[in-house]
Amino acid sequence: MPSARKRGECHTCGAKCCRYVVVGIGKPHTRIDREEIRWFLAHENVKVFIDHDDGSWNVQFTTRCRHLDRRNRCRIYGNRYQVCAEHDPADCEDTGLDVNATVFTAPEEYDAWRVAQALTRRRKRQLVRKRK
């Protein structure tokens, strides 16, 4: 018998997709962009992540949908939002966000990543110069 998820049912993961909101943001290019990311990360229950599948930057707010009951079942399932109806159980978050993403949960993590990225770019430029 196929698993519940393969049959298109979502009751086995505890409604993980119903306990957060993700909003796409632009890749940071300016100081103001970087400060906005740091500001997001200064808040509780907020993550910023880079999805390596498509290169997108996103902010995730961990917050429970008000339509979930105590058993994590949707109380308005028959009349649910379009985004919920279009969600593919094959893309279930049960597989984990961190698999193919760089995830930041605090401003310090983002700052450390930026420093590491700058060092990597500097080393690459030095290698190119040495080859010339």
ABEGO torsion letter per residue (X at the ends): XBBAAAAGBAAAAGGAAAABBBBBBBBBABAAAAAAAAAAAABBGBBBBBBAAAGBBBBBBBBBBAABBAAGBBAAAAABBAAAAABBAAABAAAEAAAABBBBABAAAAAAAAAAAAAAAAAAAAAAAAAX
